[in-house]
């Protein structure tokens, strides 16, 4: 029996795509094995959002070729879309896919194996439909990621993704309902809705993002729905009020910020001001006072002064985020930001990132501490000791308690250790 191993670089969307391709191989008779083991085929799903993503992706391909010279390598994803010709020349590579035709990956590999060299199936990203890929299980997880949207047309000045993911397209509503039901029937009580630019879901169709959220929320067997990253512009009173009426919607909202400085946001070509962002947070908290707001921030954007950096520090504390992901700015050839004056040194970017991370850690600890004494419904995911398990609340706080993995349990938080809460089981 043929075997396949896969590794995913980058985001949750890539993780979803990898799961779908592995299922396609299983339907073709392959057995999935860990990436560290010997396999007939190695699949590398690449990332190109930063220079580090490029380097890790290429290093992974080279290592697979060196350690397994007799195996076929498939390279797909964002870096493959961007650098297909270069990757097709790499040792061991038999098939190159970008962000299309991944549902056909098993058949395309069979075709590639009959031809000399590598088969490069990367094509332009114009006028393409949403690619339907089937995912019925997520190995070893209690929550399943469900990609309902693909592509982006925002063209933020620092971001290469619109050129490698293509235009906005959405999963048809009948497929949304069908996949949610498949995942519920497969035993996943929590679904995470994701996309490259989730807020664009439904553009050009009669459906909206709220329609998709409600459809998944109302699927029998789904006990919690969590949302991926949102744009603050999508949040208005009607949207927040509708979300608040969904009892099984996780009260965690990831609103991408990137900077708390109005001037930096303009150079980034973001389509909101700090005040508009703050108003979105206030609207969410008005309708869901217990919600957690999390975000992403870029440190050291070109031209960022110390004063502008301080504006971001002050804004983070003003919003009081529950969690912050911090990224030092990474130059991307082909983006507007790559051509801007005032590129900061790596040392300065790292220094500013450390300052933001320190603020984020304090804010996260403060948010977790605010849950002390409260009752929280936790989906426990993995064992951590005799009779104990860890899982997450709807606000995405990690909780440890006496519980059974794979089950929901109400717990009362009695102690906090850093970003982890300790709880005891109670009746709902």
N, C-alpha and C positions, 0 to 999 in steps of 0.2 A: 504494500500500500504506500502511495506517495505521501510525503509529509511537507508541511509548510510552516514557517515561523515568520512572525511579523514584529516590527517595532514601529512605534508612532512618535514622531517629534511634533511638538507644538500643541495646538489647542484642542478643545473638546470636540470641535467639528471634525478634526482629523481623526480623533479617536473613534468617532461614529463611523467615518468612512472606512477605517481599518476593519472594524467589526463586520461591516457589510461585505467587504471583500473576502474576509475569512469565511463567512457563511457561504459565499459563492463557491469558494474552493471546497468546502465541506460537501456541498451538493454535487460537486464533480468527483467526489470520492477521496479527497485528501484528508489527512489527519493533522490537526494543529499540534505543534510541539513548541516548547519555550525557545526563544531566540538564541539562547546560549547553547542549545543542543544542535546536533547534526540534523540537517533537513535537506530535502531535495530542492526546495524553493525558499528564498528569503525575500520578504516584502518589506521595503523601507518607505514609510509614508513621511515625506519631508516637510520642513518648515522653512520659510524665508522671511519671516517678519523682522528678524534682526540678523546682523552678521554672525552672531553666535549660533543662530538657527542654521544658517548656511553651513558653517564649519562642522557642527555636530552631525548634520545630515550627510555631508560628503565623507566625513570620517567613518560614519557607520557603514556606508556602502563599501569603502575601501577595506575596512576590517572584515566585513563579511566575505569579500572576494579573497582576501589573503588567508583567512582561516578555513574557508570552505571552497577550494578552487574548482571542485566538480559540480557545484550547485548553481542553479539559475537565480539571478537576482532581478527582482522587479522594483523599480523606483517610480514613485508616484507622488502626487501632492504639489504643494505650491512651488518649491524649488525646482521640481521636475518641469512644471509648466513654464517656468522662467528660463531654465538652462537645459532644455531637453537635448539639444545637439551635443553639448559638452558631456552630459551624463550618459548619453548613448555610446560614447567612446570609452567609457570607463570599463575596466577589466571586470568580467563576470556578469555585466548587465545584459539581460536578454530582452527586457520589455520596459519601455518608458511610457508612463501615463501621466497626464497632468491632473485636471479636475473634471474630466469627462470620461465616459466609457468605462468607469470603474466597475459597473455592474457586469460587464463582459470580461472581467479580468482573467478568469479561468480559461475561457475560449481563446482570448487573445494570446495568452501564454502558450497554449498548444500550437497556435499558428507560428508564434515566434520561434518555438523549438524546432520547427521544420525549416527554418531559414538561417542563413549565415549571419553572424553579427547580431546587433540589437534591433528590435522592432520599435520604432518611434511612432507612437500614436497620438502625440500631442498636437492639437489643432487650435486655430484661433477661437476666441471666446465671444463671437458675435452671434446674436439671434439664437441662442441655445436654450433649450427648455430645462426645467428642473429635472435632475437625474433621479429616477426612482431606484432606490436601493433598499433591500429588505434586511432589517435587523430584528431578530426575534429573541436574542439573548445577549447579555453583557457578562462575560465570564467573571465569576467571583464577586459580583456586585449586587447590592440590594436596590440600587437605583439605576435607571436606564436613561441614557442620553438619546434624545430624539431630535434629529435635525429637520427643521421644517422650512428653512430658508437658506438660500445660497446667494453669494455675490454681494457687491457693494459699489455704490456710485458716489460716495462722499468725497473721495480724493483729498483727504486730509494731507497736509503738506509733507508729513513725515512717513506716510504709509504706502507701501508697495502693493498691498493686498488687492485693491480694485483691478490692477493690471494682471494679477495671477488668478483671481477667483471669478472675474467676469461680471456681467450685469446682474442686477437683482432678479431673482426668480424664486417662486414659492411652491411648496408642496401643495397640490390640490387638496381641498378640504375633505373629499371622500377618502384620500390616502391618509390624511391626518387621523381621521377617525379609525380607519382600518389598522394602522400601525399601533395606535394607542391600545386598541383592543388586543392585538397580538401580544404586546408587551405585558398587558394586564394578565392575559391568559398564561403567559410564561412565568408569572409569579412576581413581577416587579411592582411593588407598592408605590414607588416614587418615580416620577418621570421628570427629567430636566429638559425643557424646551430650549433649543439653541439654534444658532445660525451665524453667518458671517456678519450680518447687520439685521438682527432680529426685529428691530423696530420697523423695517421695511416690508415685513411679511404682508402679503396680499396685494401689494401694489400692482395695478393693472388688472385686478380681479374684483369680484363683488365682495370678497371676504376681507376681514381685518385681523390684526394680531389678537384682538380681544375675542373674536370668533373662534380662533384656533385654541386659545387658552381655555375658553369655556367648553369647547368640544372635548378636549383631553380631560379636563377636570370632571366632566360628567360621565366619563367612561366607567362602567362598572368594574370594580377591582382596583382602581387607581385611588390611593389614599392620600397622596400628596403630589402637587405639581410645583416645580421650581422653575424660575425663569432664568435664562442666561442674560448676558449683558444687554442693557437697554440704553438708548439715547435719552437724555433728560427732556428733549423736546416732545417725546411721546407722552409724557406725563402731564395730564390736565385733570381737572376735578372729575369729569365724567369717567375717565379711564381709571383713576384711583378709586372712585366710588364703586365702580363695577368690580374691580379686583377685590375690594373689601367685602363684597357680598359672596365671595367664593370661600367657604370655610376650609377647604383643603388646599388652598394656595399658600405656599410657603411665604412667610412674611420676611423675605430677604430680597432686596432689590439692588442689583449691581448696575449703578449708573456711571458710565465712563466719564471721567473728569479730565484727566491729562494735565491740567494746570489750573491754579487758582488765580492766575494773573490775566486780566482782560487783554493786555497787550500780547502776551504769549499765546493766548487762545486765538487771537486774530492771525498771528504768524503761522499758527498750526492749521488755520482754515477750519477751525471748529465752528459750529453754527449756533453758538449760544454764548452768553456772557456769564461771569460768575454769579451775578444776581439772578439770572434766569435759572441757572442750575440750583441755586439755593432755594428758589421758589418751588422747584419740582420736589425737592426733599421735604419742604414744609407741607406740600399738598399730600404726599404719601403719609407723612406722620399725622396729618389732620384726620385722615380716614383710618389709619392703622397705627395707632400710637406706639405699639410694641415692635414695630418693624425694624429690621436692621438694614442700613444702607452701606454698601461696600463700593469700592471704586478702584480705578487704575490711575496712576500718576507717572508722568515722564519727568525725570530729573535732567537738567542741563540741556534744554533745547537750545538750538543756535540763537545767539544774541541774548540769552536770558541773563539779566543782571542780578546782582545780589539782592537788590530791592524787589525784583519780580519773584525771585525764589522765596523771599520772606513773605510775599503776598500769598504764595501757595501754602507755606507753613501755617500762616494765620487762618487761611480759609479752611484747611483740613480740620483745625481745632474748632473753628466756628460751626462747621457742619456736624462734628463729632461722629465721624465714621465708625462703623463697627469693625471694619477691616480694610486695609489699603494694600494694594499690590504696587510696588515701586519698580520702575524700569529706568536705568540710565539711557539717555537718548542714544540710538544706534543709527548711524548714517546708512542710507539706502540709495545706491545709485539708481537714477531714474525718477527720484522724487524731487519735489520743489525744495524741500528743506535741505537736501544735499548741496544745493547751490547757494544757500544763504550765507551771508557773512557772519562772523562772530561764532564760528565753531569752537566749542569749549574743549579743553584738554580732557583726556580720560580721567586724570586724577581729580579734576574739578567736578566732573559728572559723578564719579563714584563718591566723592565727599558729600555732595548734595543729596545723593540717593541715600547714603547712610543716615543723614539728618532726617529725611522723610520717613525712613524705615523706623527710626527711633520714635518718632511721633506716632506712627501707625501702631507700633507695639503697645504704647501707653493707652491709646484710644481703644484698642481691642481689649486689653485687660480691663479697662473701665467698663466697657459694654458687657463683658462676661460677668463682671462683679455685680452689675445692675440686676442680674437674674437671680442672685442669691436670695433664697426664701420663696421663690416663685415655683409654680408647677409648670412643667414643660413636657410636651409630647415628643418623644425621641424615637427615631428609627435607628435601632441598634444594628451595626453592620459587621463588627468583627470581635472575636474573643480577645481579651487582654489579660487573662488570668483566670484562676479557678472560680467559676461562677460569674465572672465579670465580663462586660462587653463595653465597647465604645460605639457611639453613634452621634447623630446630629439632630439638633432641634430644627424647627422651621426657620429660625433666624440664623441657622448654620453655625451654631456653637457646638463644639465637641463636648460630649458628656460621657462620663464613665460611671457605671452603676452595675448592680447585680441584675443581669438581664440575659435574655437569649438572643443571639445574633439573628437578624432577619425578621425581627418583630418590632411593632410599635409598643411603647410602654410609657405611661405617665410617670414622671419622677419629680421629686422636689429637690431643688438645688440647695445643698447645705454647706458647700465649701467650694472655693475657687482656687486653682493652682495655675497661675499664669493665664493662658488662653483656654484651659480645660476646666470644665465644671464637674464637680462630683455630686451625684444624686442618689436618692433612695427611692425605690419603687413605691408608688401609692396607687390607690384606686382612682379611676378617672372621675 
